[in-house]
Amino acid sequence: MSYKGIPVMDSDMHLMEPYDLWDRYIDSGFKEGAPQGHPAEHPRLGFISLPGKENFNPEAINWFEPLKAHMEPQTTAYAFAVERSWDCFSQLQAMDQEGVDVSINYPTRALTILGTDSTEQIGARGLEARFAAAIARAYNDWLFDFCGADRKRLLAAALIAPHDPGLAAQEARRCVKELGFKAIFLAPGIVNKRPWYHPAYDPLWAECEKLDVPVVFHGTGPDSLTDFSLGLMQYLMMQHQFLHVLGPMMAAVCFCAGGVFERFPRLRLGLLEANCSWAPWFFGRLDDHYVDYIGKFEVKLSKKPSEYFLTNCYVSVEAEERTISQYVEWFGDDNVVFSTDYPHPDSRFPRSVETFFKLPLSQASQRKVLWDNCARLYGL
């Protein structure tokens, strides 16, 4: 399969986890208090919560009604997936409809499941490290089974709990070595008051570098960690404007300017569902802060932050981001990957790939964005 003669890889396709995932997959010692599903009236809404823990409840804010109104015209397009309860075969059918050859699959309902700080920080309403690791392990075991329908087309990103970096490194190794996963996924919110450049995470970064898999940061829904929505919670439009962008931006600063790539020069970083057009301004400013301001006196780097960005990082473009032309003008076309964002409310499914071809890109750049760059990010 290909679209207009170009193979297509979706760097960031989403699945819809069953509400009883953890009831079925979590280790028996953690059954009590396991994540619980909360179905909604609309099949693309609903959420997962952690009983007794400090986690965000989207029902507390009136987002569902506007979302239902927005998604109503798309109901027919997703009927096949709803009828199959979003199973692996509906995922493959969605890829066929879009013209996607290969997808790397990320969570939906589990995006925020680890968005609670540790018990060391917030007491009993926090996540104990082994419980957090068990939540991630259960999701990854389920995801392995999900991708079994076609392991050549359905690839997986492992959910990783950062509450204990040693346990995180173990789970990353298990998922890559035993399950064949192609990346690890982290929510960007800070746990244990440790930013991502903190040396406590070095065992995890070292393991990922050794395994030759990327670390991927992807924006989430609201959680109980860093408020990347800047308190703009009443209207989803305003909240979403910042939430999915600021988290990956913060991770980029930590890795490019905080010394992570200095210590782990072969590590790859994915910054997904945050668009790409911010990067020229953002890294121009960051370079100025490092070279012409105080940065060089605080952190010793061999290269400018923007140079680490170009050699070690990948950003994603969605179908309608016409300003990608400015990105390519400044930074070239070697580290941008494509995402459909299926089946989320802002996806252009089933016309994401078709819409992408309307962007102001050369055919050579289209090929890189749709396939070559994504293959390099995920080591394929």
TAHUKA-V167516 format. One record per helix or strand of 2 or more residues. SS is the DSSP state (helix for helix, strand for strand). FROM is the first residue (numbers start at 1). TO is the last residue. Records with the same first field share a line. If there is no record, write none. Layout:
SS: FROM-TO + FROM-TO
//
This chain:
strand: 9-14 + 36-38 + 47-49 + 102-106 + 154-159 + 183-186 + 214-218 + 269-272 + 313-317 + 336-338
helix: 21-25 + 28-30 + 58-60 + 64-74 + 76-83 + 88-98 + 119-125 + 129-149 + 165-177 + 199-211 + 236-257 + 260-263 + 279-291 + 295-297 + 305-312 + 324-331 + 352-356 + 363-377
//
